[in-house]
Amino acid sequence: MANFLFVLQSNDGEKATRCFQFAKIAHSKGHKVNIFLIDGGVDWAVKGRDGSMKTTTGDCVADYLPYLVENEIPVGVCTPCAKNRKLDEATFNSNMVLDGGPHLIDMAAESKVFNF
């Protein structure tokens, strides 16, 4: 099976929906999946954020994010991006931790990378 890295850099609901949808699909097909949130994407780390806004295709973040949390898909959250937004791990979903650029580069070197 392949290694996939999904990088979300936006707090846009449509981009987040696609990122989380494809991460769920890859994981459910048996692939190794990692997600990394950077820039505005770190806002999706916050537990309880409303992900019910429907995209033009009728799905939403809430259709996919719970699966990722329940299946403990590792999600790295850019430390400076989160800290500058006053976010910390106490507010994150259980599968999300502060992480840095060096680990992102290491994961990218061993994965097929999707950017959203």
Protein Blocks (a to p, Z undefined) as FASTA:
>chain_A
ZZdddddfbfbfklmmmmmmmmmmmmmnopacddddehjllmmmpghiackbccfkopaf
klmmmmmmmnopacdddfklmmmnopafklpcfkbccddfklmmmmmmmcccddZZ
